[in-house]
């Protein structure tokens, strides 16, 4: 998997939350989303086994768009598009 894959959005900011358990990956994502503008994309790398469902719920609750989620050998990669303010 690379960022040059056609199906993946270009991320303006990346957060590596590897090794962190819930709720820390979500908290890191929330903080990072506050640093980017509406419409921009955040890439979050996680190893928590619950992160897939956690990020789906986070997107529904916050109004941010979950553009893609990819499972990897060690966890998952999530792409969140910040909602327009």
Backbone as CSV, one residue per row, in Angstrom:
resi,resn,N_x,N_y,N_z,CA_x,CA_y,CA_z,C_x,C_y,C_z
1,UNK,0.837,-1.187,0.000,0.000,0.000,0.000,0.878,1.245,0.000
2,UNK,0.554,2.164,-0.862,1.277,3.427,-0.914,0.281,4.564,-1.061
3,UNK,0.744,5.765,-0.773,-0.124,6.934,-0.920,-0.399,7.264,-2.376
4,UNK,0.308,6.603,-3.288,0.086,6.872,-4.698,-1.008,5.997,-5.274
5,UNK,-1.594,5.105,-4.476,-2.725,4.309,-4.943,-3.827,5.253,-5.409
6,UNK,-4.413,4.944,-6.565,-5.419,5.822,-7.152,-6.649,5.989,-6.268
7,UNK,-7.000,4.977,-5.494,-8.236,5.003,-4.730,-8.120,5.751,-3.399
8,UNK,-6.926,6.119,-3.014,-6.734,6.771,-1.714,-6.608,8.280,-1.869
9,UNK,-7.247,9.017,-0.972,-7.135,10.481,-1.041,-5.750,10.945,-0.583
10,UNK,-5.329,12.094,-1.075,-4.072,12.688,-0.609,-4.305,13.294,0.763
11,UNK,-3.463,12.927,1.714,-3.607,13.433,3.083,-2.721,14.658,3.281
12,UNK,-3.287,15.687,3.905,-2.525,16.885,4.212,-1.763,16.740,5.530
13,UNK,-2.209,15.807,6.374,-1.566,15.596,7.676,-1.652,14.117,8.012
14,UNK,-0.606,13.592,8.665,-0.578,12.187,9.057,-0.293,12.062,10.544
15,UNK,-1.015,11.156,11.194,-0.808,10.876,12.614,-0.506,9.395,12.750
16,UNK,0.597,9.070,13.421,0.937,7.675,13.693,0.524,7.366,15.125
17,UNK,-0.582,6.648,15.270,-1.088,6.280,16.589,-0.805,4.804,16.880
18,UNK,0.223,4.274,16.253,0.603,2.879,16.461,0.954,2.647,17.920
19,UNK,0.486,1.524,18.455,0.784,1.170,19.832,-0.152,1.781,20.849
20,UNK,-1.034,2.670,20.409,-1.973,3.311,21.327,-3.305,2.579,21.329
21,UNK,-3.908,2.470,22.493,-5.213,1.832,22.632,-6.294,2.897,22.762
22,UNK,-7.519,2.510,22.442,-8.672,3.386,22.570,-8.738,3.946,23.995
23,UNK,-8.989,5.217,24.131,-9.457,6.193,23.138,-8.346,7.048,22.545
24,UNK,-7.092,6.740,22.813,-6.002,7.622,22.382,-5.915,7.854,20.870
25,UNK,-6.079,6.833,20.009,-6.035,7.144,18.568,-7.109,8.145,18.140
26,UNK,-8.297,8.021,18.713,-9.375,8.961,18.390,-9.035,10.358,18.904
27,UNK,-8.505,10.443,20.097,-8.132,11.752,20.643,-7.039,12.412,19.815
28,UNK,-6.067,11.630,19.368,-5.010,12.175,18.501,-5.599,12.658,17.172
29,UNK,-6.535,11.887,16.630,-7.175,12.280,15.370,-7.972,13.564,15.548
30,UNK,-8.706,13.652,16.640,-9.512,14.851,16.904,-8.627,16.097,16.990
31,UNK,-7.503,15.973,17.672,-6.559,17.090,17.805,-5.976,17.464,16.441
32,UNK,-5.625,16.458,15.645,-5.045,16.720,14.324,-6.063,17.339,13.376
33,UNK,-7.314,16.903,13.445,-8.352,17.475,12.585,-8.527,18.966,12.855
34,UNK,-8.303,19.376,14.084,-8.422,20.796,14.436,-7.311,21.633,13.801
35,UNK,-6.253,20.975,13.342,-5.111,21.679,12.753,-5.219,21.847,11.241
36,UNK,-6.182,21.144,10.621,-6.331,21.247,9.169,-7.647,21.946,8.834
37,UNK,-7.760,22.380,7.595,-8.939,23.124,7.159,-10.036,22.179,6.688
38,UNK,-11.267,22.678,6.665,-12.396,21.908,6.158,-12.124,21.413,4.753
39,UNK,-12.429,20.149,4.499,-12.204,19.558,3.185,-10.863,18.865,3.042
40,UNK,-9.925,19.143,3.958,-8.625,18.490,3.906,-8.703,17.107,4.555
41,UNK,-7.707,16.271,4.268,-7.726,14.878,4.694,-6.626,14.589,5.706
42,UNK,-7.005,13.815,6.719,-6.089,13.342,7.748,-5.909,11.841,7.589
43,UNK,-4.666,11.395,7.625,-4.348,9.965,7.575,-3.922,9.543,8.974
44,UNK,-4.546,8.482,9.505,-4.227,7.996,10.845,-3.823,6.524,10.756
45,UNK,-2.658,6.195,11.301,-2.162,4.827,11.331,-2.402,4.275,12.731
46,UNK,-3.051,3.110,12.827,-3.370,2.528,14.129,-3.001,1.047,14.169
47,UNK,-2.820,0.542,15.396,-2.605,-0.887,15.607,-3.658,-1.477,16.533
48,UNK,-4.503,-0.653,17.120,-5.567,-1.113,18.010,-6.582,-1.924,17.203
49,UNK,-6.913,-3.124,17.693,-7.829,-4.005,16.960,-9.236,-3.424,16.857
50,UNK,-9.600,-2.496,17.706,-10.934,-1.895,17.680,-11.001,-0.613,16.859
51,UNK,-9.887,-0.193,16.306,-9.815,1.111,15.639,-10.744,1.231,14.439
52,UNK,-10.937,0.152,13.687,-11.819,0.224,12.512,-13.208,0.697,12.932
53,UNK,-13.797,0.030,13.902,-15.140,0.409,14.363,-15.119,1.748,15.093
54,UNK,-14.057,2.013,15.848,-13.955,3.282,16.572,-13.968,4.466,15.608
55,UNK,-13.216,4.374,14.505,-13.160,5.485,13.554,-14.458,5.617,12.765
56,UNK,-15.145,4.502,12.522,-16.451,4.585,11.868,-17.436,5.342,12.756
57,UNK,-17.446,5.017,14.044,-18.335,5.706,14.991,-17.944,7.174,15.148
58,UNK,-16.648,7.442,15.220,-16.150,8.812,15.355,-16.616,9.665,14.172
59,UNK,-16.511,9.127,12.965,-16.922,9.873,11.774,-18.428,10.172,11.818
60,UNK,-19.223,9.184,12.188,-20.678,9.399,12.277,-21.012,10.470,13.317
61,UNK,-20.347,10.432,14.448,-20.664,11.351,15.547,-20.189,12.771,15.298
62,UNK,-19.116,12.939,14.529,-18.535,14.266,14.348,-18.897,14.928,13.029
63,UNK,-19.421,14.149,12.079,-19.742,14.718,10.777,-18.568,14.763,9.825
64,UNK,-17.407,14.267,10.240,-16.265,14.148,9.336,-16.491,12.919,8.459
65,UNK,-15.949,12.938,7.248,-16.161,11.837,6.311,-15.020,10.844,6.393
66,UNK,-15.354,9.584,6.582,-14.356,8.524,6.568,-14.187,8.100,5.117
67,UNK,-13.145,8.617,4.468,-12.934,8.393,3.033,-12.518,6.958,2.729
68,UNK,-11.679,6.383,3.593,-11.186,5.025,3.350,-10.618,4.455,4.641
69,UNK,-10.667,3.121,4.728,-10.005,2.392,5.808,-9.341,1.179,5.178
70,UNK,-8.093,0.973,5.492,-7.358,-0.161,4.942,-6.788,-0.980,6.081
71,UNK,-7.080,-2.264,6.087,-6.462,-3.124,7.078,-5.063,-3.475,6.599
72,UNK,-4.108,-3.454,7.509,-2.726,-3.786,7.195,-2.318,-4.993,8.029
73,UNK,-1.106,-5.469,7.839,-0.613,-6.612,8.615,-0.555,-6.283,10.102
74,UNK,-0.309,-5.031,10.419,-0.132,-4.643,11.823,-1.299,-3.856,12.410
75,UNK,-2.273,-3.498,11.597,-3.384,-2.700,12.105,-4.235,-2.161,10.980
76,UNK,-4.375,-0.832,10.938,-5.212,-0.208,9.910,-4.751,1.215,9.641
77,UNK,-5.168,1.721,8.485,-4.923,3.104,8.098,-6.285,3.710,7.786
78,UNK,-6.542,4.878,8.343,-7.832,5.556,8.208,-7.610,6.907,7.539
79,UNK,-8.525,7.272,6.641,-8.479,8.562,5.967,-9.755,9.315,6.305
80,UNK,-9.611,10.410,7.038,-10.748,11.236,7.440,-10.691,12.587,6.742
81,UNK,-11.810,12.976,6.139,-11.900,14.306,5.539,-12.627,15.203,6.532
82,UNK,-11.954,16.304,6.906,-12.566,17.216,7.869,-13.794,17.872,7.273
83,UNK,-14.832,17.914,8.064,-16.074,18.542,7.603,-15.853,20.038,7.430
84,UNK,-16.585,20.605,6.506,-16.517,22.052,6.285,-17.158,22.739,7.498
85,UNK,-16.567,23.830,7.912,-17.085,24.529,9.088,-18.023,25.643,8.716
